[in-house]
Amino acid sequence: MKAEKKVSFEEAMNQLEAIVTRLEAGDVPLEEALEQFKVGMDLSKYCQDTLNNAEKTLTKIINPDGSEANFEELATQPEGE
C-alpha cells in the first residue's frame, strides 16, 4: 500500500487479512511472499496509526470554556481542581 492511496480502515484490514491468509497457506513464491509481507507491514502500520488517532480523539473532553482536556488526565486529578 502506498501512502498516496487512501483506503478506509476496513478496506485496509480486509487487504491485510487476505495477505495473511495467502501467506499462511504457504503456496506463494518467495519473492512474492516478501513483497506481500512488505505490503502487509504498511497496511498494519496504517491500521495501527488509525486506531491510535481514533483513541486520542475519543479520550478528549471538551470543557465548558471550549478547551480540550484528555480524559485520562482528568480522571487522575484530585477532586476540586
N, C-alpha and C positions, 0 to 999 in steps of 0.2 A: 504494500500500500504506500503510495507516495503522498507526501504532505499536501500537495495541491488537490488531490482527490478528496472531496468531502463526502463521507458516508455517515449515516446515523450510527449511534451506538449499537442498535440492534443489528444493523447490517454488518458491522464490524465483528460482532460476536458470532453471527451466523457464518461469516467467512472464516473466522478463527476455528470454530467447531469443525467446519468442513476440512480445513487443513490438518487439524489434529487427527480426525478420523482417518484421513487418507494416509498420513504418516504412520499412524498406529497399525494400519493394515500391512505395512512393510513391503509393498509392491511398487515403490516409487524408486526410479533410478537415483543414484547418489547425488548427481549434480542438481537434479530437480528437487530432491529432498532438501538439499542445502538452501536452495532458493526459496522453497516454500517455508522453511524454518525461519529465514530472514523476514519474509512477509508476515509470518505469524508473530514474530517478535515485535514488529512495527504495529501490528493490529493490537497486540496485547498492551503495548505502551499507550496507544491511543485510548483503549478502553479504560486502563488504569487512570490515566490523566482525566478522562471524562468523569469517572466516578469520584476522583478526588475533588474536582471542581464542583461537582454536584453536592458533595458533602460539605464543602466550605460554604456554599450558598445556603444550604438547608440549616446550617448551625448558626446563622446570623439572625439577630433580632433587631428590629427597627425600634428605637426608643421613641418616646413621645416627642422629643425635640427633633426627630428626623435622623439622628446619628445612628450608626450601626454599631452593634456590640456582638461579640462572639458568645454564643450561648454557654459554652464551657467555662469561659472566664466569669460570667455572671453567676454560674452555679457554684463556683469555688470562692466567691467573695463573701465575707461575713455579712450578716443581715444588718441593714441600716446604712449601707453605702450606696 
